[in-house]
Protein backbone atom coordinates (compact mmCIF):
# COMPACT_ATOMS: atom_id res chain seq x y z
CA UNK A 1 0.00 0.00 0.00
CA UNK A 2 1.34 3.43 -0.97
CA UNK A 3 1.95 5.99 1.73
CA UNK A 4 0.69 9.52 1.02
CA UNK A 5 2.43 12.49 2.62
CA UNK A 6 0.38 15.63 3.08
CA UNK A 7 1.84 18.97 4.07
CA UNK A 8 -0.38 21.64 5.53
CA UNK A 9 1.64 24.54 4.11
CA UNK A 10 2.82 23.14 0.76
CA UNK A 11 -0.01 21.38 -1.01
CA UNK A 12 -0.59 20.60 -4.65
CA UNK A 13 -2.71 18.22 -6.68
CA UNK A 14 -1.32 17.63 -10.18
CA UNK A 15 2.16 19.15 -10.30
CA UNK A 16 4.52 20.72 -7.81
CA UNK A 17 4.18 24.55 -7.93
CA UNK A 18 7.92 24.81 -8.56
CA UNK A 19 7.18 23.76 -12.16
CA UNK A 20 4.99 26.82 -12.72
CA UNK A 21 7.64 29.02 -11.11
CA UNK A 22 10.29 27.57 -13.48
CA UNK A 23 7.93 28.07 -16.42
CA UNK A 24 7.71 31.75 -15.47
CA UNK A 25 11.51 32.01 -15.35
CA UNK A 26 11.91 30.51 -18.83
CA UNK A 27 9.07 32.68 -20.17
CA UNK A 28 10.63 35.83 -18.69
CA UNK A 29 13.95 35.09 -20.39
CA UNK A 30 12.14 34.47 -23.71
CA UNK A 31 14.43 31.51 -24.35
CA UNK A 32 13.40 28.34 -26.16
CA UNK A 33 13.80 25.06 -24.29
CA UNK A 34 16.81 24.30 -26.49
CA UNK A 35 18.50 27.64 -25.67
CA UNK A 36 17.79 27.11 -21.96
CA UNK A 37 19.43 23.69 -22.33
CA UNK A 38 22.49 25.18 -24.04
CA UNK A 39 22.91 27.63 -21.15
CA UNK A 40 22.05 25.40 -18.19
CA UNK A 41 22.89 21.90 -19.34
CA UNK A 42 19.41 20.69 -18.36
CA UNK A 43 18.12 18.42 -21.12
CA UNK A 44 15.49 19.82 -23.45
CA UNK A 45 13.45 16.66 -22.83
CA UNK A 46 13.52 17.37 -19.10
CA UNK A 47 12.13 20.87 -19.63
CA UNK A 48 9.48 19.55 -22.01
CA UNK A 49 8.46 16.92 -19.46
CA UNK A 50 8.23 19.52 -16.70
CA UNK A 51 6.15 22.01 -18.64
CA UNK A 52 4.17 19.83 -21.03
CA UNK A 53 4.66 16.24 -19.88
CA UNK A 54 4.07 13.97 -16.94
CA UNK A 55 6.77 15.12 -14.52
CA UNK A 56 5.09 15.94 -11.23
CA UNK A 57 8.00 16.67 -8.90
CA UNK A 58 11.35 17.77 -10.36
CA UNK A 59 14.50 17.39 -8.31
CA UNK A 60 15.63 20.47 -6.41
CA UNK A 61 19.16 20.21 -7.82
CA UNK A 62 17.81 20.29 -11.38
CA UNK A 63 15.53 23.25 -10.65
CA UNK A 64 18.40 25.14 -9.05
CA UNK A 65 20.76 24.35 -11.93
CA UNK A 66 18.26 25.72 -14.45
CA UNK A 67 17.20 28.85 -12.60
CA UNK A 68 20.66 29.88 -11.39
CA UNK A 69 22.10 29.42 -14.90
CA UNK A 70 19.40 31.82 -16.13
CA UNK A 71 20.27 34.38 -13.44
CA UNK A 72 17.41 33.74 -10.98
CA UNK A 73 17.33 32.83 -7.30
CA UNK A 74 14.48 31.36 -5.32
CA UNK A 75 12.34 33.77 -3.31
CA UNK A 76 9.25 32.17 -1.86
CA UNK A 77 6.60 34.13 -0.03
CA UNK A 78 4.53 33.02 2.92
CA UNK A 79 0.80 33.72 2.89
CA UNK A 80 -1.13 34.74 5.99
CA UNK A 81 -2.61 31.24 6.21
CA UNK A 82 0.89 29.74 6.32
CA UNK A 83 0.89 28.39 2.76
CA UNK A 84 3.86 29.02 0.50
CA UNK A 85 3.94 30.72 -2.90
CA UNK A 86 6.96 29.44 -4.81
CA UNK A 87 8.79 32.06 -6.82
CA UNK A 88 12.05 33.33 -8.26
CA UNK A 89 13.55 36.77 -8.67
CA UNK A 90 16.08 37.90 -11.23
CA UNK A 91 19.45 38.26 -9.53
CA UNK A 92 21.58 39.19 -12.54
CA UNK A 93 21.40 40.05 -16.23
CA UNK A 94 23.29 37.68 -18.48
CA UNK A 95 24.60 37.68 -22.02
CA UNK A 96 23.03 34.46 -23.34
CA UNK A 97 25.70 33.91 -25.99
CA UNK A 98 28.49 34.12 -23.42
CA UNK A 99 26.57 31.80 -21.08
CA UNK A 100 26.15 29.22 -23.87
CA UNK A 101 29.90 29.38 -24.51
CA UNK A 102 30.63 28.95 -20.79
CA UNK A 103 28.35 25.90 -20.65
CA UNK A 104 29.96 24.40 -23.76
CA UNK A 105 33.43 24.90 -22.26
CA UNK A 106 32.26 23.33 -19.00
CA UNK A 107 30.88 20.30 -20.83
CA UNK A 108 34.12 19.89 -22.81
CA UNK A 109 36.00 19.84 -19.53
CA UNK A 110 33.59 17.84 -17.34
CA UNK A 111 31.06 16.11 -19.60
CA UNK A 112 30.82 12.49 -20.61
CA UNK A 113 32.58 11.22 -23.75
CA UNK A 114 29.25 11.15 -25.59
CA UNK A 115 28.46 14.75 -24.61
CA UNK A 116 31.93 15.91 -25.60
CA UNK A 117 31.70 14.23 -29.02
CA UNK A 118 28.29 15.78 -29.70
CA UNK A 119 29.53 19.22 -28.67
CA UNK A 120 32.66 19.01 -30.82
CA UNK A 121 30.56 17.93 -33.81
CA UNK A 122 28.16 20.83 -33.23
CA UNK A 123 30.99 23.36 -32.93
CA UNK A 124 32.55 22.27 -36.25
CA UNK A 125 29.44 23.27 -38.17
CA UNK A 126 28.34 22.15 -41.62
CA UNK A 127 31.33 23.41 -43.60
CA UNK A 128 34.09 21.75 -41.57
C-alpha positions as CSV (number, residue, x, y, z in Angstrom):
1,X,0.0,0.0,0.0
2,X,1.3,3.4,-1.0
3,X,1.9,6.0,1.7
4,X,0.7,9.5,1.0
5,X,2.4,12.5,2.6
6,X,0.4,15.6,3.1
7,X,1.8,19.0,4.1
8,X,-0.4,21.6,5.5
9,X,1.6,24.5,4.1
10,X,2.8,23.1,0.8
11,X,0.0,21.4,-1.0
12,X,-0.6,20.6,-4.6
13,X,-2.7,18.2,-6.7
14,X,-1.3,17.6,-10.2
15,X,2.2,19.2,-10.3
16,X,4.5,20.7,-7.8
17,X,4.2,24.5,-7.9
18,X,7.9,24.8,-8.6
19,X,7.2,23.8,-12.2
20,X,5.0,26.8,-12.7
21,X,7.6,29.0,-11.1
22,X,10.3,27.6,-13.5
23,X,7.9,28.1,-16.4
24,X,7.7,31.8,-15.5
25,X,11.5,32.0,-15.3
26,X,11.9,30.5,-18.8
27,X,9.1,32.7,-20.2
28,X,10.6,35.8,-18.7
29,X,14.0,35.1,-20.4
30,X,12.1,34.5,-23.7
31,X,14.4,31.5,-24.4
32,X,13.4,28.3,-26.2
33,X,13.8,25.1,-24.3
34,X,16.8,24.3,-26.5
35,X,18.5,27.6,-25.7
36,X,17.8,27.1,-22.0
37,X,19.4,23.7,-22.3
38,X,22.5,25.2,-24.0
39,X,22.9,27.6,-21.2
40,X,22.1,25.4,-18.2
41,X,22.9,21.9,-19.3
42,X,19.4,20.7,-18.4
43,X,18.1,18.4,-21.1
44,X,15.5,19.8,-23.5
45,X,13.4,16.7,-22.8
46,X,13.5,17.4,-19.1
47,X,12.1,20.9,-19.6
48,X,9.5,19.5,-22.0
49,X,8.5,16.9,-19.5
50,X,8.2,19.5,-16.7
51,X,6.2,22.0,-18.6
52,X,4.2,19.8,-21.0
53,X,4.7,16.2,-19.9
54,X,4.1,14.0,-16.9
55,X,6.8,15.1,-14.5
56,X,5.1,15.9,-11.2
57,X,8.0,16.7,-8.9
58,X,11.3,17.8,-10.4
59,X,14.5,17.4,-8.3
60,X,15.6,20.5,-6.4
61,X,19.2,20.2,-7.8
62,X,17.8,20.3,-11.4
63,X,15.5,23.2,-10.6
64,X,18.4,25.1,-9.0
65,X,20.8,24.3,-11.9
66,X,18.3,25.7,-14.4
67,X,17.2,28.9,-12.6
68,X,20.7,29.9,-11.4
69,X,22.1,29.4,-14.9
70,X,19.4,31.8,-16.1
71,X,20.3,34.4,-13.4
72,X,17.4,33.7,-11.0
73,X,17.3,32.8,-7.3
74,X,14.5,31.4,-5.3
75,X,12.3,33.8,-3.3
76,X,9.3,32.2,-1.9
77,X,6.6,34.1,0.0
78,X,4.5,33.0,2.9
79,X,0.8,33.7,2.9
80,X,-1.1,34.7,6.0
81,X,-2.6,31.2,6.2
82,X,0.9,29.7,6.3
83,X,0.9,28.4,2.8
84,X,3.9,29.0,0.5
85,X,3.9,30.7,-2.9
86,X,7.0,29.4,-4.8
87,X,8.8,32.1,-6.8
88,X,12.1,33.3,-8.3
89,X,13.5,36.8,-8.7
90,X,16.1,37.9,-11.2
91,X,19.5,38.3,-9.5
92,X,21.6,39.2,-12.5
93,X,21.4,40.1,-16.2
94,X,23.3,37.7,-18.5
95,X,24.6,37.7,-22.0
96,X,23.0,34.5,-23.3
97,X,25.7,33.9,-26.0
98,X,28.5,34.1,-23.4
99,X,26.6,31.8,-21.1
100,X,26.2,29.2,-23.9
101,X,29.9,29.4,-24.5
102,X,30.6,28.9,-20.8
103,X,28.3,25.9,-20.6
104,X,30.0,24.4,-23.8
105,X,33.4,24.9,-22.3
106,X,32.3,23.3,-19.0
107,X,30.9,20.3,-20.8
108,X,34.1,19.9,-22.8
109,X,36.0,19.8,-19.5
110,X,33.6,17.8,-17.3
111,X,31.1,16.1,-19.6
112,X,30.8,12.5,-20.6
113,X,32.6,11.2,-23.7
114,X,29.2,11.1,-25.6
115,X,28.5,14.8,-24.6
116,X,31.9,15.9,-25.6
117,X,31.7,14.2,-29.0
118,X,28.3,15.8,-29.7
119,X,29.5,19.2,-28.7
120,X,32.7,19.0,-30.8
121,X,30.6,17.9,-33.8
122,X,28.2,20.8,-33.2
123,X,31.0,23.4,-32.9
124,X,32.6,22.3,-36.2
125,X,29.4,23.3,-38.2
126,X,28.3,22.1,-41.6
127,X,31.3,23.4,-43.6
128,X,34.1,21.7,-41.6
